């Protein structure tokens, strides 16, 4: 069993930055690929970024160069550093841990980008 708890969301002005954290329980965290998703009001949930157990990363095109996903396996935590935020980044952000057998989600954290 893996439990995921996101934090770090909030209200930020356009151009600002936030760092989201996702703390995971369970000893298998370091073996799991980790993902960040987001869901804006009235829209489907979309994948944002991923990091493998080995540290390889991949990003949604619209966040490349602005967002950085990282992980600290000693702390069982994955991060999403978000810079140059835009109003269209406003959404609930979710952490996801999954492999072929497992699929876990956090409760989400709200990010609002507005002046």
N, C-alpha and C positions, 0 to 999 in steps of 0.2 A: 504494500500500500504506500502511495506517495501522496502527501498533502502539499498543496502549493498556496502560498499567501503573497499576494502582490501588495506593494506600497509605493509611495512616491508620486502619485498623481496629484493634480491640483489645477489651479487657474494660473495661466501665464500669458503674457502679452506676445503678440506676433514678433518673431525674431528671438524669443527667449529660449531657455533650455530647461529641461527636466531630466532627472535620472530615475527610472523605474527599477524597482528591485522585486525579485521573486524568490522567496525563501522556501526551500523544499525540505520536507522530512524524508527519512528513509535512507538506507545505506547504499541504494543503487543509483543515487543521483548522478554520480560521476560517469556512469555508463550510458545515460540517456541523452539522446538529442533533445534540445530544448528549443521552443518556439515562442514568439510573441505574435499575437493576433490583435485585431482591433475591430470594434463594431460601432459605427456612427449611427445616430438616430435615423430610423427608417431604411437602413442599408443592411446588407448581409455582412456577416463577419468575414474579414479578409486577413490573410496571412501577411505579416510584416517583416519578420526576420527569423533566422534560425542559426543555431550553432551546434555542431556535432560534439561528441564526447572528446574528440581530438582537437577541437578549437576552430575548425573550419566554419566560415560564416557565409550567409547568403541573405540578400535583401530584396524587398519589393522595390521596383525601379523608382517609384516616386519618393522613396526615403534614402536612396543611395547617396552617400556623401554627407548626409545630415544625421542619420541614426547609426549607432554602434552597439552591437550586441556583444556581451562578454560573459564569462562565467568564472566563478571562484569555487572550485570543487572542495576546497578545505572548509568553506563556509556554506556549502550546499546552496549557493545563490547564483542566480543569473540576473544580469542587468540589461537595461536598454537605455543608453545615453541618447537623448534626443536634443539636437541643436537646431537653430534656425527654424523654430516651429512656425507652422502656418495654421490659419483657421481651419483648413481642411484636414488637419491632423486631429481635430477634436473627435474624441471617441472614448469608449470604455476599452481599456487595454487588458488583454488576458494573457496569462502565461500558460504554456502547454508543454507537457512532458509525454513523449510517446515513443514506442517502438512497435514491433509487429505484434506484441502481446499486450501492451499496456497503453492506456490513453487517459491522462489526468489533466484536469483544468483547475485553475484558480478561480476566485470569485470576481476578479476584475478590479481595476482602479480607473477612476474617471480622469481624463485629461481634457481640459478646456483651454483653447487658445483664442483669446479675445482681448480687444482693447477696451 
